[in-house]
């Protein structure tokens, strides 16, 4: 189960009430920063923009591919470790607005993680160190360290402890 905090709303749907939740000016600034960063080919500058203007925690040598999209409302709730690859057109969400409630949850991506293209990461999940998430997956639950995860619904296919040591296979 994802680790999100729920906030019930009354009246119209939760998204219609968005500016009761988040300042319009915060959203406006975040949209500008995110849209510029999505198209930047300079990885260091992109990471610096995320750290400085969005207050995200982004590790050294992490690469956000072209058009990767981070949460517009709560980017400060996203942590990405060092030396990660976030694939083309991947979406990382820290919020979800529903009819009768909205939910917010921190997203934590460990070190040396590979996220394939067109993946959606939902709020409240943790992806462990050295995990691999296949392209097109929907991450709706935690992924253990060293695991290979794929699909929709997400399935854990192989854990690092199950992988064979290349040195042992040579002997």
DSSP file (Angstrom, degrees, kcal/mol; ACC not computed):
  #  RESIDUE AA STRUCTURE BP1 BP2  ACC     N-H-->O    O-->H-N    N-H-->O    O-->H-N    TCO  KAPPA ALPHA  PHI   PSI    X-CA   Y-CA   Z-CA
    1    1 A X              0   0    0      0, 0.0   141,-0.1     0, 0.0     2,-0.1   0.000 360.0 360.0 360.0 140.0    0.0    0.0    0.0
    2    2 A X        -     0   0    0    138,-0.2     2,-1.2     1,-0.1   123,-0.2  -0.409 360.0-121.7 -74.0 149.7    1.2    3.5   -0.8
    3    3 A X        +     0   0    0    121,-2.6   103,-0.4   103,-0.2     2,-0.3  -0.707  55.6 144.0 -95.3  85.0    2.1    5.9    2.0
    4    4 A X        -     0   0    0     -2,-1.2     2,-0.5   101,-0.2   101,-0.3  -0.878  46.4-130.7-122.0 155.0   -0.2    8.8    1.3
    5    5 A X  E     -A  104   0A   0     99,-3.1    99,-2.0    -2,-0.3     2,-0.3  -0.905  26.2-141.2-103.7 133.0   -2.1   11.2    3.5
    6    6 A X  E     -A  103   0A   0     -2,-0.5     2,-0.4    97,-0.2    97,-0.2  -0.748  15.1-171.1 -99.9 140.3   -5.7   11.7    2.6
    7    7 A X  E     -A  102   0A   0     95,-2.6    95,-2.0    -2,-0.3     2,-0.1  -0.934  16.2-145.5-129.6 106.6   -7.6   15.0    2.8
    8    8 A X  E     -A  101   0A   0     -2,-0.4     2,-0.3    93,-0.2    93,-0.3  -0.380  14.8-161.3 -70.6 150.4  -11.4   14.8    2.3
    9    9 A X        -     0   0    0     91,-2.5     2,-0.3     2,-0.1     5,-0.1  -0.925   6.0-144.8-128.2 156.1  -13.2   17.7    0.5
   10   10 A X        +     0   0    0     -2,-0.3     2,-0.4     3,-0.1    90,-0.0  -0.891  64.8  12.2-118.5 151.9  -16.8   18.8    0.4
   11   11 A X  S    S+     0   0    0     -2,-0.3     3,-0.1    89,-0.0    -2,-0.1  -0.727 112.9  20.2  91.0-133.2  -18.7   20.3   -2.5
   12   12 A X  S    S-     0   0    0     -2,-0.4     5,-0.1     1,-0.1    -3,-0.0  -0.127 103.2 -67.6 -68.1 169.0  -17.2   20.1   -6.0
   13   13 A X    >>  -     0   0    0      1,-0.1     4,-0.8     3,-0.1     3,-0.5  -0.092  48.9-108.0 -58.6 158.7  -14.4   17.6   -6.8
   14   14 A X  G >4 S+     0   0    0     84,-1.5     3,-0.8    85,-0.6    85,-0.1   0.843 116.3  54.9 -60.5 -38.6  -11.0   18.0   -5.2
   15   15 A X  G >4 S+     0   0    0     83,-0.5     3,-1.6     1,-0.3    -1,-0.2   0.856 100.9  59.3 -66.7 -33.2   -9.2   19.3   -8.4
   16   16 A X  G <4 S+     0   0    0     -3,-0.5     3,-0.3     1,-0.3    -1,-0.3   0.771 107.1  48.8 -63.2 -24.1  -11.8   22.0   -8.8
   17   17 A X  G XX S+     0   0    0     -3,-0.8     3,-2.2    -4,-0.8     4,-0.6   0.058  74.9 127.7-101.2  23.0  -10.7   23.3   -5.3
   18   18 A X  H X>  +     0   0    0     -3,-1.6     4,-2.3     1,-0.3     3,-1.5   0.819  65.7  56.7 -53.8 -40.0   -6.9   23.1   -6.1
   19   19 A X  H 34 S+     0   0    0      1,-0.3    -1,-0.3    -3,-0.3     5,-0.2   0.478  97.0  63.0 -81.8   1.7   -6.1   26.7   -5.1
   20   20 A X  H <4 S+     0   0    0     -3,-2.2    -1,-0.3     3,-0.1    -2,-0.2   0.631 113.2  38.5 -82.6 -19.4   -7.5   26.0   -1.6
   21   21 A X  H << S+     0   0    0     -3,-1.5     2,-0.4    -4,-0.6    -2,-0.2   0.858 126.9  20.7 -94.9 -46.4   -4.7   23.4   -1.4
   22   22 A X  S  < S-     0   0    0     -4,-2.3    -1,-0.3    52,-0.0     2,-0.1  -0.966  86.0-101.9-132.3 141.7   -1.8   25.1   -3.1
   23   23 A X     >  -     0   0    0     -2,-0.4     4,-2.2     1,-0.1     5,-0.2  -0.360  23.2-133.4 -62.5 137.2   -1.0   28.7   -3.9
   24   24 A X  H  > S+     0   0    0      1,-0.2     4,-2.8    -5,-0.2     5,-0.1   0.902 107.6  52.7 -55.3 -43.0   -1.7   29.8   -7.5
   25   25 A X  H  > S+     0   0    0      2,-0.2     4,-2.4     1,-0.2    -1,-0.2   0.841 106.5  51.9 -68.5 -33.7    1.7   31.5   -7.6
   26   26 A X  H  > S+     0   0    0      2,-0.2     4,-2.7     1,-0.2    -1,-0.2   0.942 112.8  45.4 -64.0 -46.9    3.5   28.4   -6.4
   27   27 A X  H  X S+     0   0    0     -4,-2.2     4,-2.7     2,-0.2    -2,-0.2   0.916 112.3  51.6 -62.4 -43.7    1.9   26.4   -9.2
   28   28 A X  H  X S+     0   0    0     -4,-2.8     4,-2.0     2,-0.2    -1,-0.2   0.933 112.8  44.7 -59.2 -48.5    2.6   29.1  -11.7
   29   29 A X  H  X S+     0   0    0     -4,-2.4     4,-2.5     1,-0.2     5,-0.2   0.927 113.5  50.6 -61.3 -46.3    6.3   29.2  -10.8
   30   30 A X  H  X S+     0   0    0     -4,-2.7     4,-3.0     1,-0.2     5,-0.3   0.898 108.3  52.1 -61.1 -41.8    6.5   25.4  -10.8
   31   31 A X  H  X S+     0   0    0     -4,-2.7     4,-2.6     2,-0.2     5,-0.2   0.927 110.9  47.8 -60.4 -45.4    4.9   25.1  -14.2
   32   32 A X  H  X S+     0   0    0     -4,-2.0     4,-2.0    -5,-0.2     5,-0.2   0.948 115.4  44.1 -61.0 -49.1    7.4   27.6  -15.7
   33   33 A X  H  X S+     0   0    0     -4,-2.5     4,-2.7     1,-0.2    -2,-0.2   0.932 116.1  46.6 -62.4 -47.2   10.4   25.9  -14.1
   34   34 A X  H  X S+     0   0    0     -4,-3.0     4,-2.4    -5,-0.2    -1,-0.2   0.917 111.8  49.7 -65.3 -43.8    9.3   22.4  -15.0
   35   35 A X  H  X S+     0   0    0     -4,-2.6     4,-0.7    -5,-0.3    -1,-0.2   0.883 113.9  45.7 -65.6 -37.4    8.4   23.2  -18.6
   36   36 A X  H >X S+     0   0    0     -4,-2.0     3,-0.9    -5,-0.2     4,-0.6   0.946 114.3  48.5 -67.0 -47.1   11.7   24.9  -19.2
   37   37 A X  H >< S+     0   0    0     -4,-2.7     3,-0.9     1,-0.2    -2,-0.2   0.842 100.7  65.1 -63.7 -34.6   13.7   22.0  -17.5
   38   38 A X  H 3< S+     0   0    0     -4,-2.4    29,-2.6     1,-0.2    30,-0.3   0.811 109.6  38.7 -58.4 -30.0   11.8   19.3  -19.5
   39   39 A X  H << S+     0   0    0     -3,-0.9     2,-0.3    -4,-0.7    -1,-0.2   0.490  89.4 111.4-101.3  -5.3   13.3   20.6  -22.7
   40   40 A X    <<  -     0   0    0     -3,-0.9    27,-0.1    -4,-0.6     6,-0.0  -0.514  50.2-161.4 -72.6 132.4   16.8   21.4  -21.5
   41   41 A X        +     0   0    0     -2,-0.3     2,-0.9     1,-0.1    -1,-0.1   0.496  69.5  93.3 -87.0  -2.8   19.6   19.2  -22.8
   42   42 A X     >  -     0   0    0      1,-0.2     4,-2.4    -5,-0.1     5,-0.2  -0.790  57.4-169.3 -97.1 102.5   21.9   20.3  -20.0
   43   43 A X  H  > S+     0   0    0     -2,-0.9     4,-2.6     1,-0.2     5,-0.2   0.877  83.8  50.8 -62.5 -42.1   21.5   17.7  -17.2
   44   44 A X  H  > S+     0   0    0      1,-0.2     4,-2.4     2,-0.2    -1,-0.2   0.918 112.6  46.9 -62.9 -42.7   23.5   19.7  -14.5
   45   45 A X  H  > S+     0   0    0      2,-0.2     4,-2.4     1,-0.2    -2,-0.2   0.904 111.3  51.8 -65.6 -41.3   21.4   22.8  -15.1
   46   46 A X  H  X S+     0   0    0     -4,-2.4     4,-2.2     2,-0.2    -2,-0.2   0.942 111.7  46.3 -59.8 -48.7   18.2   20.8  -15.1
   47   47 A X  H  X S+     0   0    0     -4,-2.6     4,-2.5     1,-0.2    -2,-0.2   0.898 111.3  52.3 -61.6 -40.9   19.1   19.3  -11.7
   48   48 A X  H  X S+     0   0    0     -4,-2.4     4,-2.9    -5,-0.2     5,-0.3   0.893 108.5  50.7 -63.8 -38.9   20.2   22.6  -10.3
   49   49 A X  H  X>S+     0   0    0     -4,-2.4     4,-2.4     2,-0.2     5,-0.9   0.922 110.5  49.4 -63.4 -43.5   16.8   24.1  -11.4
   50   50 A X  H  X5S+     0   0    0     -4,-2.2     6,-2.0     1,-0.2     4,-0.8   0.915 116.1  42.8 -61.3 -43.1   15.0   21.3   -9.6
   51   51 A X  H  X5S+     0   0    0     -4,-2.5     4,-0.6     4,-0.2    -2,-0.2   0.940 121.9  37.7 -68.2 -47.0   17.0   21.8   -6.4
   52   52 A X  H  <5S+     0   0    0     -4,-2.9    -3,-0.2    -5,-0.2    -2,-0.2   0.940 129.3  24.0 -74.6 -50.3   16.9   25.6   -6.4
   53   53 A X  H  <5S+     0   0    0     -4,-2.4    -3,-0.2    -5,-0.3    -2,-0.1   0.767 132.4  33.5 -93.5 -27.4   13.4   26.5   -7.6
   54   54 A X  H  <<S-     0   0    0     -5,-0.9    -3,-0.2    -4,-0.8    -2,-0.1   0.532  94.0-131.5-106.3  -9.6   11.4   23.3   -6.8
   55   55 A X     <  +     0   0    0     -4,-0.6    -4,-0.2    -5,-0.3     2,-0.2   0.793  50.6 156.0  61.5  30.2   13.2   22.3   -3.6
   56   56 A X        -     0   0    0     -6,-2.0     2,-0.7    -9,-0.1    -1,-0.2  -0.511  46.9-123.2 -78.2 154.5   13.5   18.7   -4.8
   57   57 A X  E     +c   79   0B   0     21,-1.9    23,-3.3    -2,-0.2     2,-0.4  -0.910  39.1 172.7-100.1 112.9   16.3   16.5   -3.5
   58   58 A X  E     -c   80   0B   0     -2,-0.7    23,-0.2    21,-0.2    24,-0.1  -0.984  22.4-135.8-127.4 123.6   18.3   15.3   -6.5
   59   59 A X    >   -     0   0    0     21,-2.2     3,-1.2    22,-0.8    25,-0.1  -0.223  35.6 -79.7 -74.5 164.5   21.6   13.4   -6.2
   60   60 A X  T 3  S+     0   0    0      1,-0.2    23,-2.8    22,-0.1    24,-0.2  -0.289 111.5  13.4 -62.1 146.9   24.8   13.9   -8.1
   61   61 A X  T 3  S+     0   0    0      1,-0.2     2,-0.3    21,-0.2    -1,-0.2   0.633  85.9 147.1  60.5  19.1   25.0   12.5  -11.7
   62   62 A X    <   -     0   0    0     -3,-1.2     2,-0.5    21,-0.2    -1,-0.2  -0.680  35.1-151.7 -81.3 139.5   21.3   11.8  -11.8
   63   63 A X  E     -g   85   0C   0     21,-3.1    23,-3.1    -2,-0.3     2,-0.7  -0.955  11.8-164.1-120.5 118.3   19.9   12.3  -15.3
   64   64 A X  E     -g   86   0C   0     -2,-0.5    23,-0.2    21,-0.2     3,-0.1  -0.900  28.2-135.1 -94.7 116.9   16.3   13.3  -16.1
   65   65 A X    >   -     0   0    0     21,-3.0     3,-2.1    -2,-0.7    24,-0.1  -0.110  40.0 -60.9 -68.6 169.0   15.7   12.4  -19.8
   66   66 A X  T 3  S+     0   0    0      1,-0.3    23,-1.3    22,-0.1   -27,-0.2  -0.246 121.9   4.6 -51.0 129.3   14.0   14.7  -22.3
   67   67 A X  T 3  S+     0   0    0    -29,-2.6    -1,-0.3     1,-0.2     2,-0.1   0.572  82.5 156.3  67.4  14.9   10.4   15.5  -21.3
   68   68 A X    <   -     0   0    0     -3,-2.1     2,-0.5   -30,-0.3    -1,-0.2  -0.495  32.4-145.5 -63.8 142.4   10.5   13.7  -17.9
   69   69 A X  E     -l   91   0D   0     21,-3.5    23,-2.7    -2,-0.1     2,-0.2  -0.955  13.9-165.2-122.8 123.6    7.8   15.4  -15.8
   70   70 A X  E     -l   92   0D   0     -2,-0.5    23,-0.2    21,-0.2     5,-0.1  -0.678  45.9 -71.2-101.0 162.1    7.9   15.9  -12.0
   71   71 A X        -     0   0    0     21,-1.0     4,-0.3    -2,-0.2    -1,-0.1  -0.228  37.7-157.1 -55.4 130.0    4.9   16.8   -9.9
   72   72 A X  S    S+     0   0    0      2,-0.1     3,-0.2     1,-0.1   -42,-0.1   0.796  87.8  40.0 -80.4 -30.8    3.7   20.4  -10.5
   73   73 A X  S    S+     0   0    0      1,-0.2     3,-0.1   -43,-0.1    -1,-0.1   0.873 131.1  16.3 -89.0 -39.7    2.0   20.9   -7.1
   74   74 A X    >   +     0   0    0      1,-0.1     3,-1.8   -52,-0.0    -1,-0.2  -0.382  65.6 147.5-133.8  55.9    4.4   19.2   -4.6
   75   75 A X  G >   +     0   0    0     -4,-0.3     3,-1.8     1,-0.3    -1,-0.1   0.782  68.5  71.9 -64.7 -24.5    7.8   18.7   -6.2
   76   76 A X  G 3  S+     0   0    0      1,-0.3    -1,-0.3   -20,-0.1   -19,-0.1   0.621  87.4  65.6 -65.4 -11.2    9.5   19.2   -2.9
   77   77 A X  G <  S+     0   0    0     -3,-1.8    30,-2.5    28,-0.1     2,-0.5   0.241  84.6  93.3 -93.6  12.3    8.1   15.8   -1.9
   78   78 A X  E <   - d   0 107B   0     -3,-1.8   -21,-1.9    28,-0.2     2,-0.4  -0.923  51.0-176.8-110.7 129.0   10.3   14.1   -4.5
   79   79 A X  E     -cd  57 108B   0     28,-2.6    30,-2.8    -2,-0.5     2,-0.4  -0.993   0.5-176.3-123.3 127.6   13.7   12.7   -3.6
   80   80 A X  E     -cd  58 109B   0    -23,-3.3   -21,-2.2    -2,-0.4    30,-0.2  -0.993  19.1-137.4-124.8 126.5   15.9   11.1   -6.3
   81   81 A X    >   -     0   0    0     28,-2.0   -22,-0.8    29,-0.8     3,-0.5   0.168  36.1 -67.2 -69.6-169.8   19.2    9.5   -5.3
   82   82 A X  T 3  S+     0   0    0      1,-0.2    30,-2.9   -24,-0.1    31,-0.3  -0.492 108.0  13.5 -84.8 152.5   22.6    9.8   -7.0
   83   83 A X  T 3  S+     0   0    0    -23,-2.8     2,-0.2     1,-0.2   -21,-0.2   0.812  87.4 147.9  58.3  38.6   23.5    8.3  -10.4
   84   84 A X    <   -     0   0    0     -3,-0.5   -21,-3.1    28,-0.2     2,-0.5  -0.657  41.1-143.6 -99.3 157.4   19.9    7.6  -11.4
   85   85 A X  E     -gh  63 114C   0     28,-2.5    30,-2.9    -2,-0.2     2,-0.7  -0.989   8.7-166.3-120.3 121.6   18.4    7.6  -14.9
   86   86 A X  E     -gh  64 115C   0    -23,-3.1   -21,-3.0    -2,-0.5    30,-0.1  -0.938  29.9-127.5-106.8 111.7   14.8    8.8  -15.2
   87   87 A X    >   -     0   0    0     28,-2.0     3,-1.8    -2,-0.7    29,-0.1   0.046  31.6 -69.3 -66.7 164.8   13.6    7.8  -18.6
   88   88 A X  T 3  S+     0   0    0      1,-0.3    30,-3.0    29,-0.1    31,-0.2  -0.193 115.9   1.4 -49.8 131.3   12.0    9.8  -21.4
   89   89 A X  T 3  S+     0   0    0    -23,-1.3    -1,-0.3    28,-0.2     2,-0.2   0.685  88.8 156.0  61.4  22.6    8.5   11.0  -20.7
   90   90 A X    <   -     0   0    0     -3,-1.8   -21,-3.5    28,-0.2     2,-0.5  -0.570  30.8-148.2 -77.2 144.1    8.4    9.5  -17.2
   91   91 A X  E     -lm  69 120D   0     28,-2.7    30,-3.0    -2,-0.2     2,-0.6  -0.962   9.4-166.7-116.8 128.9    6.0   11.1  -14.8
   92   92 A X  E     -lm  70 121D   0    -23,-2.7   -21,-1.0    -2,-0.5     2,-0.4  -0.958  13.4-169.4-116.5 113.7    6.7   11.4  -11.0
   93   93 A X        +     0   0    0     28,-3.0    31,-0.1    -2,-0.6     3,-0.1  -0.825  25.5 176.4-107.3 139.8    3.6   12.3   -9.0
   94   94 A X  S    S+     0   0    0     -2,-0.4    11,-2.2    29,-0.2     2,-0.3   0.292  74.0  43.6-115.1   3.4    3.4   13.3   -5.3
   95   95 A X  E     -B  104   0A   0      9,-0.2     2,-0.3   -91,-0.1     9,-0.2  -0.961  54.9-168.2-142.1 159.0   -0.3   14.1   -5.4
   96   96 A X  E     -B  103   0A   0      7,-2.0     7,-2.7    -2,-0.3     2,-0.5  -0.920  11.9-153.6-148.6 129.7   -3.6   12.7   -6.7
   97   97 A X  E     +B  102   0A   0     -2,-0.3     5,-0.2     5,-0.2     2,-0.2  -0.894  20.6 173.9-105.3 126.3   -6.9   14.6   -6.8
   98   98 A X        -     0   0    0      3,-2.8   -84,-1.5    -2,-0.5   -83,-0.5  -0.434  45.7 -89.1-116.3-170.5  -10.1   12.5   -6.7
   99   99 A X  S    S+     0   0    0    -86,-0.2   -85,-0.6    -2,-0.2    -1,-0.0   0.975 120.3  18.1 -68.8 -55.3  -13.8   13.4   -6.5
  100  100 A X  S    S+     0   0    0    -87,-0.2   -91,-2.5     1,-0.1     2,-0.3   0.418 131.1  12.3-102.0   0.2  -14.1   13.4   -2.7
  101  101 A X  E     -A    8   0A   0    -93,-0.3    -3,-2.8     2,-0.0     2,-0.3  -0.986  57.5-135.7-162.2 165.4  -10.5   13.7   -1.5
  102  102 A X  E     -AB   7  97A   0    -95,-2.0   -95,-2.6    -2,-0.3     2,-0.4  -0.959  19.4-152.0-127.4 155.4   -7.0   14.4   -2.5
  103  103 A X  E     -AB   6  96A   0     -7,-2.7    -7,-2.0    -2,-0.3     2,-0.4  -0.958   6.8-167.6-128.9 143.5   -3.9   12.5   -1.5
  104  104 A X  E     +AB   5  95A   0    -99,-2.0   -99,-3.1    -2,-0.4     2,-0.3  -0.995  13.6 166.8-130.5 136.3   -0.3   13.5   -1.0
  105  105 A X        -     0   0    0    -11,-2.2    19,-0.6    -2,-0.4    20,-0.2  -0.989  34.9-112.0-152.2 141.8    2.7   11.2   -0.6
  106  106 A X        -     0   0    0   -103,-0.4     2,-0.5    -2,-0.3  -103,-0.2  -0.440  25.0-148.2 -70.4 141.8    6.4   11.5   -0.7
  107  107 A X  E     -d   78   0B   0    -30,-2.5   -28,-2.6    17,-0.2     2,-0.5  -0.966  14.2-172.2-112.5 125.3    8.2    9.7   -3.5
  108  108 A X  E     -de  79 126B   0     17,-2.1    19,-3.1    -2,-0.5     2,-0.5  -0.975   5.6-174.7-123.0 121.5   11.7    8.4   -2.7
  109  109 A X  E     -de  80 127B   0    -30,-2.8   -28,-2.0    -2,-0.5    19,-0.2  -0.971  20.3-141.0-114.9 124.7   13.9    6.9   -5.4
  110  110 A X    >   -     0   0    0     17,-2.9   -29,-0.8    -2,-0.5     3,-0.5   0.202  33.2 -65.0 -72.3-166.5   17.2    5.4   -4.2
  111  111 A X  T 3  S+     0   0    0      1,-0.2    19,-2.9   -30,-0.2    20,-0.3  -0.523 111.4  12.9 -83.1 149.8   20.7    5.5   -5.6
  112  112 A X  T 3  S+     0   0    0    -30,-2.9     2,-0.4    17,-0.2    -1,-0.2   0.843  86.2 157.7  56.5  40.4   21.7    3.9   -9.0
  113  113 A X    <   -     0   0    0     -3,-0.5   -28,-2.5   -31,-0.3     2,-0.5  -0.774  31.9-151.9 -99.0 139.9   18.0    3.4  -10.0
  114  114 A X  E     -hi  85 132C   0     17,-2.2    19,-3.0    -2,-0.4     2,-0.6  -0.957  10.0-172.4-112.6 119.1   17.0    3.0  -13.7
  115  115 A X  E     -hi  86 133C   0    -30,-2.9   -28,-2.0    -2,-0.5    19,-0.2  -0.957  20.9-135.4-111.3 118.5   13.5    4.1  -14.6
  116  116 A X    >   -     0   0    0     17,-2.8     3,-0.8    -2,-0.6   -29,-0.2  -0.141  34.5 -75.0 -69.8 166.9   12.5    3.2  -18.1
  117  117 A X  T 3  S+     0   0    0      1,-0.2    19,-2.4    18,-0.1    20,-0.2  -0.183 110.8  17.1 -61.3 151.0   10.7    5.5  -20.6
  118  118 A X  T 3  S+     0   0    0    -30,-3.0     2,-0.3    17,-0.2    -1,-0.2   0.770  86.4 149.9  57.8  32.2    7.0    6.4  -20.2
  119  119 A X    <   -     0   0    0     -3,-0.8   -28,-2.7   -31,-0.2     2,-0.5  -0.712  36.4-148.9 -91.8 145.0    6.8    5.1  -16.6
  120  120 A X  E     -mn  91 138D   0     17,-2.5    19,-3.1    -2,-0.3     2,-0.6  -0.975   6.7-163.0-114.9 125.9    4.3    6.7  -14.2
  121  121 A X  E     -mn  92 139D   0    -30,-3.0   -28,-3.0    -2,-0.5    19,-0.1  -0.942  14.2-148.6-109.5 118.0    5.4    6.8  -10.5
  122  122 A X    >   -     0   0    0     17,-2.3     3,-0.7    -2,-0.6   -26,-0.1  -0.389  29.4 -82.1 -85.2 161.8    2.4    7.4   -8.2
  123  123 A X  T 3  S+     0   0    0      1,-0.2   -17,-0.2   -28,-0.2   -29,-0.2  -0.233 105.8  29.2 -64.6 149.2    2.6    9.2   -4.8
  124  124 A X  T 3  S+     0   0    0    -19,-0.6  -121,-2.6     1,-0.3     2,-0.3   0.671  87.6 125.8  83.5  18.5    3.7    7.5   -1.7
  125  125 A X    <   -     0   0    0     -3,-0.7   -17,-2.1   -20,-0.2     2,-0.4  -0.784  44.3-152.4-111.8 156.5    6.1    5.0   -3.1
  126  126 A X  E     -e  108   0B   0     -2,-0.3    17,-2.5   -19,-0.2     2,-0.6  -0.991   2.8-161.2-123.4 133.0    9.7    4.1   -2.5
  127  127 A X  E     -ef 109 143B   0    -19,-3.1   -17,-2.9    -2,-0.4    17,-0.2  -0.970  24.9-132.1-114.4 118.5   12.0    2.6   -5.1
  128  128 A X    >   -     0   0    0     15,-2.9     3,-1.5    -2,-0.6    18,-0.2  -0.097  33.7 -71.5 -71.0 165.7   15.1    1.0   -3.5
  129  129 A X  T 3  S+     0   0    0      1,-0.2    17,-2.3    16,-0.1   -17,-0.2  -0.205 115.1   8.5 -54.4 141.4   18.7    1.4   -4.4
  130  130 A X  T 3  S+     0   0    0    -19,-2.9    -1,-0.2    15,-0.2   -17,-0.2   0.640  91.6 147.2  61.3  18.9   19.8   -0.3   -7.7
  131  131 A X    <   -     0   0    0     -3,-1.5   -17,-2.2   -20,-0.3     2,-0.4  -0.470  37.5-147.3 -78.6 156.7   16.3   -1.2   -8.7
  132  132 A X  E     -ij 114 148C   0     15,-2.8    17,-3.0   -19,-0.2     2,-0.5  -0.997   7.6-165.5-126.1 127.9   15.2   -1.2  -12.4
  133  133 A X  E     -ij 115 149C   0    -19,-3.0   -17,-2.8    -2,-0.4    17,-0.2  -0.968  24.3-127.1-114.2 121.3   11.7   -0.3  -13.5
  134  134 A X    >   -     0   0    0     15,-3.1     3,-1.3    -2,-0.5    17,-0.1  -0.211  35.2 -84.4 -67.7 155.1   10.9   -1.3  -17.0
  135  135 A X  T 3  S+     0   0    0      1,-0.2    16,-0.3   -20,-0.1   -17,-0.2  -0.241 111.7  21.4 -57.0 142.4    9.5    1.1  -19.6
  136  136 A X  T 3  S+     0   0    0    -19,-2.4    -1,-0.2     1,-0.2   -17,-0.2   0.552  89.8 142.2  78.2   8.6    5.8    1.7  -19.5
  137  137 A X    <   -     0   0    0     -3,-1.3   -17,-2.5   -20,-0.2     2,-0.6  -0.424  47.3-140.7 -81.6 156.7    5.3    0.6  -16.0
  138  138 A X  E     -n  120   0D   0     13,-1.9     2,-1.1   -19,-0.2    16,-0.6  -0.959  14.7-151.0-115.5 110.5    2.9    2.1  -13.4
  139  139 A X  E     +n  121   0D   0    -19,-3.1   -17,-2.3    -2,-0.6   -14,-0.1  -0.699  35.7 151.0 -87.4  99.8    4.7    2.1  -10.0
  140  140 A X        +     0   0    0     -2,-1.1     2,-0.3   -19,-0.1  -138,-0.2   0.308  63.2  35.1-111.2   4.3    1.8    1.9   -7.6
  141  141 A X  S    S-     0   0    0   -140,-0.1   -16,-0.1    -3,-0.1   -19,-0.1  -0.955  98.3 -72.6-150.5 166.4    3.7    0.1   -4.8
  142  142 A X        -     0   0    0     -2,-0.3     2,-0.5  -141,-0.1   -15,-0.2  -0.275  37.6-146.2 -63.2 146.7    7.2    0.0   -3.3
  143  143 A X  B     -f  127   0B   0    -17,-2.5   -15,-2.9    -4,-0.1   -12,-0.1  -0.975  20.8-126.8-114.5 120.8   10.0   -1.6   -5.3
  144  144 A X    >   -     0   0    0     -2,-0.5     3,-1.8   -17,-0.2   -17,-0.0  -0.206  37.5 -82.1 -65.5 157.5   12.6   -3.3   -3.1
  145  145 A X  T 3  S+     0   0    0      1,-0.3    15,-0.4   -18,-0.1   -15,-0.2  -0.323 115.2  11.4 -56.2 136.4   16.3   -2.5   -3.5
  146  146 A X  T 3  S+     0   0    0    -17,-2.3    -1,-0.3     1,-0.2   -15,-0.1   0.460  97.9 136.1  76.1   1.6   17.9   -4.4   -6.4
  147  147 A X    <   -     0   0    0     -3,-1.8   -15,-2.8    12,-0.2     2,-0.5  -0.395  52.2-136.6 -83.1 158.2   14.6   -5.6   -7.8
  148  148 A X  E     -jK 132 158C   0     10,-2.6     9,-2.8   -17,-0.2    10,-1.1  -0.978  29.2-176.5-109.0 122.5   13.4   -5.6  -11.4
  149  149 A X  E     +jK 133 156C   0    -17,-3.0   -15,-3.1    -2,-0.5     2,-0.3  -0.932   7.3 161.7-123.8 144.5    9.9   -4.3  -11.7
  150  150 A X  E   > + K   0 155C   0      5,-2.3     5,-2.6    -2,-0.4     3,-0.1  -0.994  26.1  27.0-155.3 157.2    7.6   -4.1  -14.8
  151  151 A X  T   5S-     0   0    0     -2,-0.3   -13,-1.9   -16,-0.3     2,-0.3  -0.111  75.6 -56.5  96.1 178.1    4.1   -3.8  -16.0
  152  152 A X  T   5S+     0   0    0      1,-0.4     2,-0.2   -15,-0.2    -1,-0.1  -0.844 131.0  34.9-143.6 102.0    0.7   -2.5  -15.1
  153  153 A X  T   5S-     0   0    0     -2,-0.3    -1,-0.4   -15,-0.2    -3,-0.1   0.414 118.1-114.9 -74.7 152.9   -0.1   -3.7  -12.6
  154  154 A X  T   5 -     0   0    0    -16,-0.6     2,-0.4    -2,-0.2    -3,-0.2  -0.327  35.1-170.3 -63.1 134.1    3.5   -3.6  -11.4
  155  155 A X  E   < -K  150   0C   0     -5,-2.6    -5,-2.3    -2,-0.1     2,-0.7  -0.985  22.8-132.7-127.2 139.6    5.1   -7.0  -10.8
  156  156 A X  E     +K  149   0C   0     -2,-0.4    -7,-0.2    -7,-0.2     3,-0.1  -0.828  28.9 175.7 -89.9 114.7    8.4   -7.7   -9.2
  157  157 A X  E     +     0   0C   0     -9,-2.8     2,-0.3    -2,-0.7    -1,-0.2   0.846  59.6   4.9 -92.1 -38.3   10.2  -10.1  -11.5
  158  158 A X  E     -K  148   0C   0    -10,-1.1   -10,-2.6     5,-0.0    -1,-0.3  -0.989  59.1-148.4-153.0 137.0   13.6  -10.6  -10.1
  159  159 A X    >>  -     0   0    0     -2,-0.3     3,-1.9   -12,-0.2     4,-0.6  -0.751  32.2-113.0-104.3 156.5   15.4   -9.5   -6.9
  160  160 A X  G >4 S+     0   0    0    -15,-0.4     3,-1.0    -2,-0.3   -14,-0.1   0.818 115.9  60.5 -59.0 -32.2   19.1   -8.9   -6.8
  161  161 A X  G 34 S+     0   0    0      1,-0.2    -1,-0.3     3,-0.0   -15,-0.0   0.715 102.6  53.8 -68.4 -18.7   19.6  -11.8   -4.4
  162  162 A X  G <4 S+     0   0    0     -3,-1.9    -1,-0.2     2,-0.1    -2,-0.2   0.600  87.8 100.0 -89.6 -12.9   18.2  -14.1   -7.2
  163  163 A X  S << S-     0   0    0     -3,-1.0     2,-0.3    -4,-0.6    -5,-0.0  -0.459  77.7-116.7 -74.8 146.0   20.7  -12.9   -9.8
  164  164 A X        -     0   0    0     -2,-0.1     2,-0.5     1,-0.1    -1,-0.1  -0.606  24.3-115.9 -82.8 142.4   23.7  -15.0  -10.6
  165  165 A X    >>  -     0   0    0     -2,-0.3     4,-1.5     1,-0.2     3,-0.6  -0.667  17.2-143.5 -75.6 122.5   27.2  -13.7   -9.8
  166  166 A X  H 3> S+     0   0    0     -2,-0.5     4,-1.0     1,-0.2    -1,-0.2   0.832 100.0  57.1 -58.9 -32.2   29.0  -13.4  -13.2
  167  167 A X  H 3> S+     0   0    0      1,-0.2     4,-0.8     2,-0.2     3,-0.3   0.876 105.3  50.2 -65.9 -36.8   32.3  -14.4  -11.4
  168  168 A X  H <4 S+     0   0    0     -3,-0.6     3,-0.4     1,-0.2    -1,-0.2   0.845 106.1  54.8 -71.5 -32.5   30.7  -17.7  -10.2
  169  169 A X  H  < S+     0   0    0     -4,-1.5    -1,-0.2     1,-0.2    -2,-0.2   0.745 103.8  56.4 -73.2 -21.9   29.4  -18.6  -13.7
  170  170 A X  H  <        0   0    0     -4,-1.0    -1,-0.2    -3,-0.3    -2,-0.2   0.751 360.0 360.0 -77.6 -25.0   33.0  -18.2  -15.2
  171  171 A X     <        0   0    0     -4,-0.8    -1,-0.2    -3,-0.4    -2,-0.2   0.464 360.0 360.0 -78.1 360.0   34.4  -20.8  -12.7
